[in-house]
Amino acid sequence: MNSSVKRIVKEIKHPPYYPKKINGDADFILYKENSLNLLKSLPNDSVDLIFADPPYFLSNNGITCHAGKMVSVNKGKWDKSKGIKANHEFNKSWLKECQRILTNKGTIWVSGTAHIIHSIGYAMQELGFKLLNDIVWFKINPPPNLSCRYFTHSTETIIWAAKSLKSKHAFNYKDMKAVTGKQMKNVWQDLFWAITPPKTDEKKHGKHPTQKPLELLERVIIASSRENEIVLDPFNGHGTTGIAAQRLNRKYIGVDVEKSYLDITIKRYREETKRKYLPKVLRAG
């Protein structure tokens, strides 16, 4: 049986940022806290699905291209590298806590570029996760490479893993097959459901430097969880994981250290609760 959000909240030592008071088994909770500190307060075997988009540690005063303009790659203090070994130990620390709080059938999805994803994969192997797939998210319109000395970065990798080598993970195979009528491949860019960058409506309350599209998170959540189960994102950002969870009738716990990000998440959530929306994968089926 899944843990209730109410029981989890009672065991967490930190007060929620939103809502301030929790009556009953709330379905959308945010914490303003260091992710590792918060994760340590969560009870064992309490979360059904984790999606994480951790820092890529790319804020090194370089430049990139955005909307046809040259811009800084710096995203914030949270994205500054402390060195290869320190970065890897950070990844291993929060992944270890995620492993502990996952249910036996739960899975974790971690997104990243080549700058960080190899550390994630190695840390997962060190900890004894069961690696299920590496998903290649193909970006249709990536920013150009300004130096013209590298191939254009047009993909992002998402590692999907189960709690342990003995885990019997959840996978909603039929829902994924409904998208194309065939077994879904691990390259996510298809004629029936192209996952495009976040749409204008998704950024109306503010832009996040590493924001993921809602359609990507909808696919992740539908693939490996069921209604009323608990989804957690230890790096909440602007709350895309939470909005997708809300649309799909899952319960959500989000964590972030940035107040401004959480405030935008709250605005998105309040607007979302006024809508009626059916994700593409469910319409396709």
N, C-alpha and C positions, 0 to 999 in steps of 0.2 A: 504494500500500500504506500502511496506517495505521502511524503511529509506535507503537512499543511503549512502555508506561509505564516499563519498566526503562530504556530509552534516554533518555526525557525526564528521569527522576529523576537520571541521571548528569550531565545538563547543568545542572540546577538547583543554584544555589550554596547554598541553604538546606537544612539537615537536616529530614527529615519529622518531624512531631509524632506521627503514627501511620501505620503501625507504625514503631517505632524502627529496625528493620533490615528491609531489603527483600530477600527471597530470591526470585529468579525474577521473572516479570512480574506484579506485584501488581495487584489489581483495585480497591482502595479505599485511597486515600492522602490524608492531611490535613496541611496546613501551618499553623503558627501564625506568621503573617507579615502585614505590610502587603500588601494585594492587588496594588498597583501594583509594589512591589519584587519580588514573586514572579513576576508576569506577565512582567517584563522578563528573567527567567532562563529562561523556556520557549523551546524552539527554534521556528523558523519552521514553519508548516504541520504542526503536530503534534496538534491537537485537532479532533475531529469535530463536537462540539456544545457550545455555551456557554449556560448559563442564568444570568442575573444579576438579582438583586433588590437594587440598590444603595441607599445611604442616600437617603431622601426629603428630608432636611434639615428636618424638622418639629419638632425638639425646641426649642421656643421659649417654654417655660413656660406654654403654653396648657392647656386641659382638653378632655377628650372623654368619651364614655360607653362603658363596658365592663361587660358582664354586669349592666346596670341600675344601675351605680354611676358617679359622676363621678370620673374619674381624670386624672392628668397625662399630657400627650402626650409628655413627655420619655422617650427611649429609651436614651440614652447619649451619651457624648462623640462617638462616631462619626456621630451623626445631627445634630449641631449645624451650622447654616449658617455659612459664612464670607463670605457675600455672593453675589449672583447670578453675578458674573463668575468668582469663585473656584470656585463650585460647578460652573459649566459647564466650566471648564478641567480640573477633576478628572474630570468625565465624559468629556471628550474624550481625556484622557491614558490612562485605563484602557481605553476603547473602541479606541484606536489599537493598544494591545498585543494586545487580543483579536483584532482584525482580522489582525494579523501572524501569530498562532499558529494561526488557523483553517486547515483544509485547504481546497483549492479548492472542494470540494463541501460544506464545513461551513457551519453557520448559527449565528446567535446570537439568543437570545430575551431581551429585557430588560423586566422588569415595573416598573410605577410608576403613581402617581396623577398628577393634573394638575400637582402641585407640582414634578415632576421630569421627566416623560415628554417634555415639549416640548423640553427641553434635550437629552435623549437623541436624539430624532429629528433635531434640527438638527445635533448633533455627528456623527451617522451620515452625514448628507448632506455635511457638510464633509469627511469622511474618504473618501467614495466608496463606502460600503456600498450594496448593492442592497436597498431596502426591499421586502419581499415582502407582508406583511400587518400590519395593526394588529388584534390580537385584543382583543375586549371580553369580559372575564371578569365576568359578572353575579353579584353576591353576593346570595343569596336572603334573608338576614336581617342586613342591615347595621345598625350602631349608629345610633341616632337622632341628629339634629342638635340639639344642646342649645340653641343660640341661636334656633332657629326663624326664621332670617334667610336660609337657603340651602336648596336642594334637598338631600335626604339623599344622601350619597355612597354609591352602591350598585354602582359598577363600578370596575374597574382595567384599565388598558391594558397589553397586552404587545406590543411591537414585535418582529416576526420579520424578520430581515435576513440576506442572504448576504454573503460576503466582499467582492465587488466587482460592478460593473455587468455584467461578463462571466461571472460565476460560473454554473455549472450545479449548482444546489443540490439536495440530497437531499430528497425528500418521499414518504412512504409513503401515497399517496392511498387505496389499497384498505383499509388498516387504519383510516383515518379514516372512510371511507364505511361501514365495517362497524358503526360505532356507531349510526347512524340509518337506514341503508339508502339514504341520499341523500348528495349532496355536502355535506360539513361546512361550515357557515357560520362566519363570523369572530366571531359572538356565541356565546360558550360558556356556554350554559345551555339544556339541552334536556330533554325528558321522559324520555329514555332514560338520560341520564347527567348529572344535576345535580351540579355541582361545589360541594360544601358546604364550610364552613369546616373547619379541621383538627379531626378527631375526638378524643375524649378519649384514646384509645389513642395517638394521635400526640403527645400532650403529657404523657404519664405520667412522663417523665424530666425535665420542665421546660418552661416556656412561653417562647417567643420573641415579642417584640412585633410582628414582621412575618412570622410563620410562614405559609408557604403550604401548602395541602392536598396530600397525596400524589397524589390523583387528577389534580390540575392538572399536576403534574410528570410523571406517567406519560403523560399525553396529549402533552405537549411532546416527551418523549423518543421515544415510539413514532412520532410524526409525522415526525421528521427524523433518525433515526439507526438503525443496525442493531446486532445483537448483537456484542459484543466491541469495539465502537468506544469512543472516549474522550470522556467527558463531563466538563466542568469548570465549577465554580461559584466565581467569585472573591470572593463574599460568602456563605460557607457557612452562617452562622447555625447552626441546629440540625440541618443536614444533610439536609433533605428531598429535595433534588436527588440527593444520594448514595444515600439509601435507595431512591428510585425507580429510579436507575440499577442498583443491586444487584438489585432485583426483576426487572429487564428484561435482566439479563446484559450490562450495559455496564460498562466500567471507569471509575473516578471519581477526580478530583482536586479536593479542596476546600480553600479558603483562608479563614482568618479571623484577626483579631487577638485575639479574646477566647478565653482558655483555657477558661472555663466553657462557652462554646458548643461548643467542640470536644469537651470531655469528655462532654457530653450526646449529641453526634453519635456518639461511640464506643459509648456505651451502646445507642443505637438500632441501630447497625450490628450489634453483637454479638447483640442480640436478634433482629434481622431474619434473620441467617444461620441461625437455628434453625428458621425457618418455611418453608413451601412456599406460595407465593401466586401467583395468576394474575390480573393486572389486568383490569378490566371490559372494556376495549376488546378484549382477546384472547378473553375469554369470549363477547363479543357476536359475534365473527367466527366 
